[in-house]
């Protein structure tokens, strides 16, 4: 599935009837960025969580933890929440899914939270929850047939099943 089809499938399958066509971007753009960042951070998630536990034990405030968590992530950003987007799907309890998703968003480093804020995405969470589409949205963005990661997805034999999405292609999306 190509990225364009992937995005339009989400719009058609999840957002239609809840959002007008012109408002799809209020969800699609931030969720695409969030999923990309999630995919970038996925390989180092265990190291970030281990480092976070160490720093929490030292009672360091979150702002003081940022450089060490970024280093553990191997990026200029991190997510210290206990979740990845895919892990949120294994917790489909509607009563906790919103809180879990917000906890996930809050786990990003300050620089990423500022980006999410610029999208105004948090204003959309009420509507996503009230219309009952939050879980479906997360499910679509975690579809195994699309790779938003900068690393290729390989099959059990090591062959590339889905090519990597480089930064230029991501920017085009």
C-alpha positions as CSV (number, residue, x, y, z in Angstrom):
1,X,0.0,0.0,0.0
2,X,1.5,3.4,-0.9
3,X,1.4,6.3,1.5
4,X,-1.2,8.3,-0.4
5,X,-3.6,5.3,-0.4
6,X,-2.9,4.7,3.3
7,X,-3.8,8.3,4.2
8,X,-7.0,8.4,2.0
9,X,-8.1,5.0,3.5
10,X,-7.9,6.5,7.0
11,X,-9.9,9.5,5.9
12,X,-12.5,7.4,4.2
13,X,-12.7,4.6,6.8
14,X,-12.4,6.6,10.0
15,X,-12.9,10.3,9.5
16,X,-15.7,10.5,7.0
17,X,-18.9,11.5,8.7
18,X,-17.1,12.9,11.8
19,X,-15.0,15.5,10.0
20,X,-15.6,17.4,6.7
21,X,-13.1,16.7,4.0
22,X,-11.4,20.1,4.6
23,X,-10.8,19.2,8.2
24,X,-9.2,15.8,7.6
25,X,-5.8,17.4,7.8
26,X,-6.4,18.4,11.4
27,X,-6.1,14.7,12.2
28,X,-4.0,13.2,9.4
29,X,-1.1,15.6,9.6
30,X,-0.4,15.4,13.3
31,X,-1.1,11.6,13.4
32,X,1.3,11.0,10.5
33,X,4.0,13.0,12.3
34,X,3.3,11.2,15.6
35,X,3.4,7.8,13.9
36,X,6.7,8.7,12.2
37,X,8.2,9.7,15.5
38,X,6.9,6.6,17.2
39,X,8.5,4.4,14.5
40,X,11.8,6.3,14.8
41,X,11.8,5.8,18.5
42,X,10.6,2.2,18.6
43,X,14.0,0.4,18.4
44,X,15.4,2.4,21.4
45,X,12.2,2.3,23.6
46,X,13.5,-0.3,26.1
47,X,16.7,1.7,26.6
48,X,14.7,5.0,27.1
49,X,12.4,3.3,29.6
50,X,15.4,1.8,31.5
51,X,17.1,5.2,31.6
52,X,13.9,6.9,32.7
53,X,13.5,4.5,35.6
54,X,17.1,5.3,36.7
55,X,16.5,9.0,36.5
56,X,13.1,8.8,38.2
57,X,14.8,6.9,41.1
58,X,17.1,9.9,41.5
59,X,14.1,12.2,41.7
60,X,15.3,14.3,38.8
61,X,12.6,16.6,37.3
62,X,11.5,15.9,33.8
63,X,13.3,18.8,32.3
64,X,16.6,17.7,33.8
65,X,16.0,14.2,32.3
66,X,15.6,15.4,28.7
67,X,19.3,15.3,27.6
68,X,19.8,11.8,29.0
69,X,16.6,10.4,27.6
70,X,17.4,11.9,24.2
71,X,20.8,10.3,24.3
72,X,19.2,6.9,25.2
73,X,16.8,7.4,22.2
74,X,19.7,8.3,19.9
75,X,17.7,11.3,18.7
76,X,17.0,14.9,19.5
77,X,13.7,13.8,21.1
78,X,12.3,10.9,23.0
79,X,9.1,9.4,24.5
80,X,9.3,8.3,28.1
81,X,5.8,7.0,28.4
82,X,5.4,3.3,28.9
83,X,3.6,3.0,25.6
84,X,4.2,2.9,21.8
85,X,1.2,3.5,19.5
86,X,1.0,-0.3,18.9
87,X,1.0,-1.0,22.6
88,X,-2.0,1.4,23.0
89,X,-3.9,-1.0,20.7
90,X,-3.5,-3.8,23.1
91,X,-5.3,-1.7,25.7
92,X,-8.6,-1.1,23.8
93,X,-10.6,-0.3,27.0
94,X,-12.6,2.8,26.0
95,X,-12.5,4.0,29.6
96,X,-8.7,4.2,29.6
97,X,-7.7,4.5,26.0
98,X,-8.0,8.3,26.0
99,X,-6.0,8.6,29.2
100,X,-3.4,6.2,27.9
101,X,-3.1,8.1,24.6
102,X,-2.7,11.4,26.4
103,X,-0.1,9.8,28.6
104,X,1.7,8.7,25.5
105,X,1.6,12.2,24.0
106,X,2.8,13.7,27.4
107,X,5.7,11.3,27.3
108,X,7.3,13.1,24.3
109,X,10.1,15.5,24.9
110,X,9.3,19.1,25.2
111,X,10.3,19.9,21.6
112,X,7.9,17.3,20.2
113,X,5.1,18.3,22.5
114,X,5.5,21.9,21.1
115,X,5.1,20.5,17.6
116,X,1.9,18.6,18.6
117,X,0.7,21.8,20.2
118,X,1.3,23.8,17.0
119,X,-1.0,21.4,15.2
120,X,-3.7,22.0,17.8
121,X,-4.1,18.2,17.9
122,X,-5.1,17.9,21.6
123,X,-8.2,19.9,20.8
124,X,-9.3,17.0,18.5
125,X,-9.1,14.3,21.2
126,X,-12.5,15.0,22.7
127,X,-14.1,14.7,19.3
128,X,-12.2,11.5,18.4
129,X,-13.2,9.9,21.7
130,X,-16.9,11.1,21.7
131,X,-17.4,9.9,18.1
132,X,-15.8,6.5,19.0
133,X,-13.0,6.6,16.4
134,X,-9.9,7.0,18.6
135,X,-9.2,3.3,18.6
136,X,-9.9,2.9,14.9
137,X,-7.6,5.8,14.1
138,X,-4.7,4.3,16.1
139,X,-5.3,1.0,14.5
140,X,-5.1,2.5,11.0
141,X,-1.9,4.3,11.7
142,X,-0.3,1.2,13.1
143,X,-1.3,-0.9,10.0
144,X,1.5,-3.4,9.2
145,X,1.1,-2.8,5.5
146,X,2.6,0.7,5.7
147,X,6.0,1.7,7.0
148,X,6.5,5.2,8.2
149,X,9.9,4.3,9.7
150,X,13.3,5.3,8.3
151,X,14.2,1.6,8.6
152,X,13.0,-1.1,6.2
153,X,10.6,-3.8,7.5
154,X,12.1,-7.2,6.9
155,X,10.5,-10.6,6.8
156,X,11.8,-13.6,8.7
157,X,14.4,-14.3,6.0
158,X,15.8,-10.8,6.2
159,X,14.3,-9.7,2.9
160,X,12.9,-6.2,2.7
161,X,9.1,-6.5,3.0
162,X,8.5,-2.8,3.2
163,X,11.0,-0.2,2.2
164,X,12.2,2.5,4.5
165,X,10.6,6.0,4.3
166,X,13.5,8.4,4.1
167,X,13.3,12.0,5.4
168,X,12.7,13.5,2.0
169,X,9.8,11.1,1.3
170,X,8.4,11.8,4.8
171,X,8.6,15.6,4.1
172,X,6.7,15.1,0.9
173,X,3.9,13.2,2.7
